[in-house]
Each structure stands twice: as C-alpha cells, then as structure tokens.
Amino acid sequence: MSEWSLATLLSSLHEDIQGRLSTARQAFKHPGTKGDASEGVWLELLQKYLPKRYQADKAHVVDSQGNFSQQIDVVVYDRQYSPFIFTFGEQKIIPAESVYAVFEAKQTADASLIAYAQRKVESVRKLHRTSLPIPHAGGTYPAKQQIPIIGGILTFESEWSPALGESFEKALRGDMGVGRLDMGCVASHGHFYYEAKADQFNFERETKPATAFLFKLIAELQFSGTVPMIDIDAYAQWLTSS
C-alpha cells in the first residue's frame, strides 16, 4: 500500500492557499498592501500548477491598433507560441491574441468588486485580436477563430450571507455582455462557473475551493485549445509611427 494520499495532497494545496490569503488579510492593514499580497498568492498558485504552455502575471493587454486594457491582476496567457511579451521595469504588456483568461484578485467579494471586475474584463475583451491563416506542407489552413477569453474574480471572503447565494448571482448578472464573469473562487467558501447553454451560474460549495477552482480552470483552458496565429506585421506598423 502506498505511503502517499492524493486526498491529503489536494487538501494541503487548498489549506496553503487559504492560509496565506488569511494571513494577508490579518497581517496587512493598508488596503493596497493587502491587495498586492492577495494577488501574489493567486499568481504563485497559477504559475506553479498551470501547464507550462501557460503563464500568469499581473499585466496590461495591448492590441495591434494601439489600444490598452486596464491593469489586470492576473492574466493567463500563452507562453509557448507568443512571439513577444513586453517588459518595462516590473510592468508586463501582453498582446491581446495571447490571452486565455483574466481575473481580478481581491480580499473580499461584494457588489462593487463584481462591477469593477466586469469593467476590467470588458477592457480586455474589447481589444482587437488578429488571426492569420496557418501555413502547412500542402497549403494553408484558414485563420483560426478567436478563442473566448475567460473572465473572473479571485477572493478570500464574501461580504454576503450566504457567501455564494442569490445576492452574489444578482451582482454577476449585472453584466452578462462583454464584461461577464465566467468563473471565480471565494477561497473560504467555494467556487463558481457560468454554464452558457443553460444560462446559469453554478455555485460549488466545498471544503477545498482553491484546488477545485484550479482544476476547473485547467479543464476550461484545455477546451479553449491554442491561441490563433498572431499578425506580427499589424504590430510592426507602429515602428514607423511618430
């Protein structure tokens, strides 16, 4: 019989995330410092456990027309096929075509945070994304359709009681358009995801929310496939602009 326990390993992963989010909430009094610490916990989780084809960073997103998103706490993007990621100091700028998912990370979920996160997600989804035909030995494949960008929130607590109930869903339904939040995690209580065919939000209340959310995100990324082939020339035109 093996000395290892999968249940224990998965439980330990969640307890580590929840414990560090709780520490950030209690140890830091300044909201900005507290927020930065929370972002760091979620980023480390994704950087460590997502497949290596993905990368997670705090970043702005840019398109080939020169438009920028708001700053995004957690951007999950392609690192295997993305030809360039700009870095200036500690600031990262990621081309819109490379983005798989964006999340707002804060300590507590409430109506104002949901609306704020929706605006952040909208600022990314509204960007222009290019897609080129893919050459192969026998010719070319048609340009690939853009993959839907996943949007969501990551928090430690919820201001509502119950934490994942009607009030939470009402806030989520405040924007079912470009800013829609598809999934998220409230580490102390559970995670949620949107099911488009049924037009419903599913709230999963479990004992290991961070681990469950991680698995759900990986599953969604698997179904997303690979980002399309970026049109580098569309970005190169800015080299000659004044």
PASE-312704 format. One record per residue (C-alpha): residue in one letter; x, y, z. Coordinates in steps of 0.02 Angstrom, whole numbers, padded with zeros to 5 digits, always signed. Layout:
<marvos>
aXYZ/...
</marvos>
This chain:
<marvos>
m+00000+00000+00000/s+00069+00172-00048/e+00125+00291+00087/w+00053+00434-00017/s-00125+00502-00004/l-00197+00601-00150/a-00336+00668-00039/t-00207+00735+00083/l-00104+00815-00055/l-00254+00905-00129/s-00313+00960+00042/s-00140+01027+00084/l-00138+01130-00076/h-00301+01216-00031/e-00252+01242+00151/d-00091+01325+00095/i-00184+01448-00017/q-00320+01484+00110/g-00193+01505+00249/r-00088+01630+00153/l-00241+01730+00099/s-00299+01734+00281/t-00127+01792+00337/a-00128+01932+00208/r-00298+01988+00271/q-00245+01992+00453/a-00064+02049+00442/f-00079+02197+00323/k-00183+02348+00367/h-00155+02453+00211/p-00283+02404+00077/g-00156+02418-00064/t-00029+02309+00025/k-00164+02185+00070/g-00222+02180-00111/d-00046+02155-00178/a-00019+02011-00058/s-00181+01928-00114/e-00133+01945-00297/g+00034+01868-00259/v-00044+01714-00180/w-00156+01680-00331/l-00017+01715-00455/e+00100+01595-00368/l-00034+01460-00370/l-00061+01476-00557/q+00122+01498-00600/k+00164+01339-00505/y+00022+01224-00559/l-00038+01276-00732/p+00040+01178-00876/k+00199+01262-00939/r+00118+01318-01102/y+00028+01447-00994/q+00099+01591-00893/a+00013+01700-00764/d+00063+01880-00725/k-00005+02049-00674/a-00008+02147-00836/h-00088+02266-00960/v-00151+02196-01125/v-00123+02286-01291/d-00191+02262-01466/s-00117+02298-01638/q-00219+02458-01652/g-00129+02533-01502/n-00268+02510-01375/f-00228+02458-01197/s-00332+02370-01065/q-00340+02424-00884/q-00209+02343-00773/i-00263+02163-00739/d-00217+02074-00577/v-00200+01902-00656/v-00178+01872-00843/v-00162+01692-00902/y-00079+01695-01071/d+00010+01586-01197/r+00197+01572-01174/q+00233+01434-01299/y+00180+01521-01460/s+00176+01705-01410/p+00316+01792-01506/f+00337+01938-01388/i+00294+01996-01213/f+00347+02173-01171/t+00427+02206-01002/f+00464+02381-00938/g+00530+02379-00760/e+00405+02268-00670/q+00266+02307-00793/k+00216+02175-00921/i+00124+02213-01082/i+00044+02063-01167/p-00029+02058-01345/a-00216+02029-01345/e-00201+01875-01457/s-00102+01784-01321/v-00232+01799-01182/y-00330+01650-01118/a-00404+01718-00957/v-00407+01872-00845/f-00451+01885-00661/e-00471+02022-00533/a-00397+01968-00365/k-00451+02050-00203/q-00480+02003-00021/t-00671+02012-00018/a-00809+01995-00146/d-00952+02121-00143/a-01062+02208-00271/s-00937+02347-00306/l-00795+02224-00334/i-00901+02121-00453/a-00942+02276-00555/y-00760+02331-00551/a-00701+02160-00610/q-00829+02162-00750/r-00759+02328-00813/k-00582+02257-00806/v-00634+02104-00906/e-00726+02212-01032/s-00570+02318-01059/v-00479+02160-01118/r-00617+02080-01219/k-00649+02241-01317/l-00472+02240-01386/h-00442+02194-01568/r-00364+02023-01598/t-00283+01969-01761/s-00280+01793-01833/l-00181+01735-01985/p-00202+01582-02098/i-00088+01441-02043/p+00036+01376-02173/h+00068+01190-02189/a+00153+01073-02315/g+00000+01063-02427/g-00052+01246-02421/t-00135+01345-02282/y-00270+01318-02154/p-00399+01457-02135/a-00370+01585-01998/k-00422+01513-01831/q-00572+01587-01742/q-00531+01686-01586/i-00549+01587-01425/p-00666+01662-01294/i-00568+01750-01157/i-00614+01683-00985/g-00652+01820-00858/g-00669+01802-00670/i-00632+01852-00490/l-00524+01777-00353/t-00555+01819-00169/f-00534+01752+00005/e-00704+01802+00077/s-00877+01861+00026/e-00974+02006+00104/w-01138+01915+00076/s-01226+01788+00186/p-01239+01658+00121/a-01071+01688+00039/l-01121+01610-00127/g-01305+01644-00145/e-01437+01749-00233/s-01351+01915-00196/f-01189+01853-00273/e-01279+01793-00429/k-01377+01956-00444/a-01213+02051-00446/l-01140+01933-00576/r-01292+01957-00687/g-01265+02146-00683/d-01162+02122-00841/m-01196+01972-00950/g-01116+02051-01102/v-00934+02090-01137/g-00893+02104-00953/r-00971+01939-00898/l-00877+01844-00765/d-00865+01660-00814/m-00787+01587-00658/g-00705+01626-00493/c-00658+01570-00319/v-00701+01627-00144/a-00567+01526-00054/s-00660+01516+00112/h-00822+01453+00037/g-00819+01383-00140/h-00803+01424-00325/f-00923+01464-00466/y-00933+01449-00655/y-01054+01502-00789/e-01139+01372-00898/a-01184+01458-01061/k-01303+01327-01133/a-01412+01331-00979/d-01380+01517-00947/q-01346+01481-00765/f-01212+01510-00635/n-01162+01355-00540/f-01100+01382-00362/e-00998+01240-00292/r-00980+01245-00103/e-00842+01127-00050/t-00705+01105+00078/k-00560+01134-00044/p-00616+01280-00154/a-00444+01337-00213/t-00399+01164-00276/a-00570+01139-00356/f-00556+01307-00444/l-00382+01265-00508/f-00443+01102-00582/k-00594+01187-00661/l-00485+01322-00739/i-00365+01194-00811/a-00512+01098-00885/e-00581+01258-00964/l-00410+01300-01036/q-00398+01126-01112/f-00562+01156-01204/s-00502+01328-01262/g-00370+01250-01373/t-00225+01356-01434/v-00224+01543-01467/p-00228+01594-01652/m-00078+01642-01756/i-00039+01824-01719/d-00013+01950-01860/i+00157+02021-01815/d+00153+02146-01959/a-00001+02227-01882/y+00105+02270-01730/a+00260+02311-01832/q+00170+02458-01914/w+00194+02555-01751/l+00383+02553-01780/t+00361+02688-01912/s+00231+02793-01822/s+00284+02960-01749/
</marvos>
